[in-house]
Amino acid sequence: MRLTRAFVDMPLAIGQRLALPDATAAHLVRVLRLAEGDACVLFNGDGHDYDARLLSANKRGAQAEVLASRAVDNESPLRIVLLQGIARGEKMDLILQKATELGVAGIVPVLAERTEVKLDAERRAKRTAHWRNVVVSACEQSGRARVPDLASPLPLAEAAAGLPTDALKLTLDPAGERSARTLGTLPSGVIAIAIGPEGGWSPRDRETLGAAGFEGLGLGPRILRTETAGLAAIAALQSRFGDL
């Protein structure tokens, strides 16, 4: 029987008794109907799963006791960072969810010239918090014990400039000279994959990517939607070099 996994943003240790965060308690008690004495698994992103049992569970909240700790070794040998042009609504949620399940190490939401989603400071903070919840939920479901880094939305030039200098930088291009088969050996550092928003990269965006050292990666002659492109590229690279 698969135990319920729940994320808690706090240090965890064997023997510890803790009040679960309100959102976590509500999910375990109200949604999953766990009761006092039931088992669950907690994780906080440190690479371990923590076996726990509920000491109390009611409408006011829930308390748990940590019983054991287990190292979880299911991270990909590839450090893939997805620079994703911000897509609208559920499309962005889908991209973040599936990229997390496929094992990316980090995600940078990118503001490009053709980005249709407009974010002021307040909306940017709320959207980033929502996206982090999507990523954490995907970790809960997929068994990951490390949460991918999620940056606040950045302009394309700033996102590209923030990458390690030795990163392999790729952007999808049906005419790209690179392919998963011709990349050679396993890259030793970060692989950055840049995916445009719904409207694609503008000519100025492409100049920015070229100046930052991005190369075209071909995945066939067809043009992929933004919610397909990054996931297809991640899966292809994971199949070639990673653990898929």
N, C-alpha and C positions, 0 to 999 in steps of 0.2 A: 504493500500500500504506500502510495506516494504521500509524504507529509506536506502540509501547507507551509510555504516559505513566505516570510514577511520581512521587509526592510525596516531597520530602525537606525536612525542617524545618531548613534551614540556609541561609546566604547562598550564592549561586551567581555565578560570573563566568567569562567566556571564558578558556580555558587552564587552569582549575582542575582539579586531580586530587583525587578524594575517595573515601574509603571509604563505600560506601552503608550506610545503617542496616540492621540485621539483617533487619527485617521486609521492607524493600524488596528487599534482595538475595535473600531467600528466595523472594519472589514472582516476581522476574524470572528467577532461575536454576532453581529447583525446579519452579515452577508453569508458567511460560511457556517454559522450556527455552532461554533466551538463553545464548549462549556468548561467550567472548572475541572481541572484534572486532565484535560485533553492535551495532546502533544502537538508541537509545531516546531518549525525551524526558523530561527532568526539569522539575519546577516546584516552587516554594516558596511560592506565594501572592502574589508581588509583581507579578503581571500579565504575566509573561513565560513563554514556553516556552524551555527550554535544550536544544538538540540535543547529544547526548552519545553516546559509544561506550564499551563495556565494555573495560577494560584487562585485567581478570582476572575469572574467574567459576568458583567451585568451592564445595565444601561448607563451606569456612571463611568464605565471604563473597564480595563483589564490589567492584571498584574501577572508577570511571568517569572519563572526561575530558570536560569541557565544551568543545564545539567552536563553538557559535554561540548567539546569543540573539535571540528574536523577540518583539516586543510582541504580546499577544493582546487583541483588542478585541471581546469577545463578551458583555460584561456588560449587563444590562438597564438602560434609562434610568429604570426605576422602582426605588426603594429600598423593597422590601417586607420588613417584619419580621413573622415569624410567631410569635405567642404561642400555643403549642400545649399544651393540656392533656395531660399525660403519659398515653400509652396503653400497653397491655401489650405486651411482647415484640416480635414481628415487626411489629406494627401501627406502633409508633413508628419502627422502622427504615425501614419503607416510606414513612412520612410524610417523614422527614428526607431520604431518598434522592431522592424525587420532587420535593420542594420545592426541593432543591438543583438538580436538573436543570431545573426551571422558572425558576430565576434569582433566588431570594430573596437578599436582602443579609444577613439575620440570622435566627436562630431562638432563641427563648427557651422552653425547657421550663417549663411552668407547673404548680404544685401547687394544685389547686382543691379545693373541699370534697368533691367526688365522685370525686376521683382514687383509683383502686383500687391503684395502685402505691405501696408504702410504701418510703421511702428513708431509711436512717440515713446518717450522714456518710460511712462507708466505701463503702456501696453507691452513694451519690450520686456519689462520685468515680469509681468504676469504671464506672458507667453513663454518666457524662459522657464519659469517655475512649472508651468503646465507640461512643457516638453520634458523636463527632468522627471516628472512623475511618470510620463510615458516610458522613459528609459528605465527607470527603477522597476516599473511593473513588468517590463520585458525581461529584466534580470531575474525577477521573482519566478516568472514562468519558465525561463530557459535554463535555470540552474546556475547562472553565473553568480560568482561571489565577489566579483569586482565590477564596479559600476563604471562604464565608459565616461571619460571626461566630456562634459557638455559646456561649450563656451556660450557666452552671450552673443547675440547677433553682431556680426562685424561686416564692414564694407569689404568687398572682394580684395582690394589691394592690401588692406591691413591683415586680413586672414592669411593671404599668401605670404606676406612678409614675416608672419609669426611662425612659420614652419622651420624646422631644423634645416641648416644649410645643406646637409647630406641627404635630405629626404628625396626619395624617388617621387616625382610629381607628374601626375597623369590627369588628363581630362578626356572625356569620351568624345570621339570623332570618328564617324564612319570611314573617313579617308585616312585615319591615323596610321602611322608607320609601325607603331608598337602594337603587340598583341600579347595575350597571356602566354602563348606558346613561345614567343621570341624574346621574352624578358630575361632568359638565361637562368642564372642561379638565384637562390633565395636572397632577396634584398636583406641587408644587415640592419638597416634602420627603418625609419617610418616610410610607409607608402601613403602618399596623399592623393586622394581622388576628388577632383573638382567636378561637380554636376550643376548645370545651370538650372534656373527656375523654369516655370511653365513656358515662358517666352524664349527660352534659350539664352545663350551668351550673346551680347551685343558685340559689334566689331571692336569697340573700345575695351570691353571685358576680355576679349581674346588677346588683344594687345597686352593687357595687364598680365594675363596668364603666361603669355609667351615671354614677357620680360622677367617674370619670376621663375622661369625654367620649366614650365609645364610642357609635356609632350602629349601628342594625340595617342589615345588608346582605342584601337578598333575592336568592336565586338560584332562585326558583321555589317552588311550594307544598309541596314534599316535604321531609321531614326527612332530612338526610344523616348518615351515620356519620362518626365523628371522622376516620377515615382517608380519607374522601372529601371532607369539607367544605372543609378548608383548601386542598387541591389544586385543587378546583373554583373556589374564590374566586381563588386565585393565577392560574390559567389565564384566568379571565374578565377580570381586571384587566390581565394581560399582553396579551390579545387586544385590549382596548379602548385601552390606553395604551402598551403595551410593545413587544416585538419578536416576538410569536408571530403 
